[in-house]
């Protein structure tokens, strides 16, 4: 995990520098504030259809082609299932209280909603990296775009534009 985070951090810094150089590298405001960039976003599931227990979302910068971030959505935790089958309900509650922070379950909606949830997670997290994904190129999943418009991850004053790509 450390190596992956290091590579992603390096990619984000290179993207920030590339965009800052395009705008005005002498402008200290550009170097301090989040930079608006165009990215490709897509989500996928472990299995076909909308019954998968796992999904993934990924963001790639359009200008450099660098992967900037990804997230795995899970409706399943093997440790929870195993503990539930081996413990009494009371013992499971006690065990789960300690396990909750490391539980693999991070999505409780439908499998079909995983892509939209992954997009929200990634856009919210982008600000931690000094980036704003203000133009999204993706496969046209209208529920994802609608969810992002409803969530407004960058507030009311920053619009998110969508660019659709057939066979994305």
C-alpha positions, 0 to 999 in steps of 0.5 A: 500500500505504501508503494502505491500511495507513493506512486499516486502522490508522485503522479498528483504532484506531476499533474499539479506542476503540468497544469500550473505550468500551463496557467502561470507557474509564477502565480503563487495562488495557482501553486497553493489552491486546488487546480481544476483539471479534466479527468476520465472516470469509470467504475466497474464490478467484480462480476457482471450485472448489478449483483456484485459484492465489489466495485471499483472506481478510478480517475485518470488525468486526461492531459498526462494520462496518469492514474490519480486515484481509485477506490474499492467499494465493498458490500462484503467482509469475510471477517464479519461473516466468519465471526458471525458464524462462530460467535454468539450475537452478544460476542459478535457485537463486542468483537465488531466494536473493535473491528468496525474501523477495519471492516471491509464493508464501505457500501450498503446500497445496491451494486448498481449504485457503487459507481456513483458512490465511488465517484463521490468518494474520489471527488471528495478526496481530490481536494486533499491532493490539491485537485478538483475534477471539474470536467469528467469524461465517462461512459454516460452513466446518468446516475453518477452525474446526477449524484455528483450534481446533487452532492456538490462535492466542491460546493455551490460555486464549482460546477462539474461538467460531463463529457460523454464518450461512447465505448469509454 
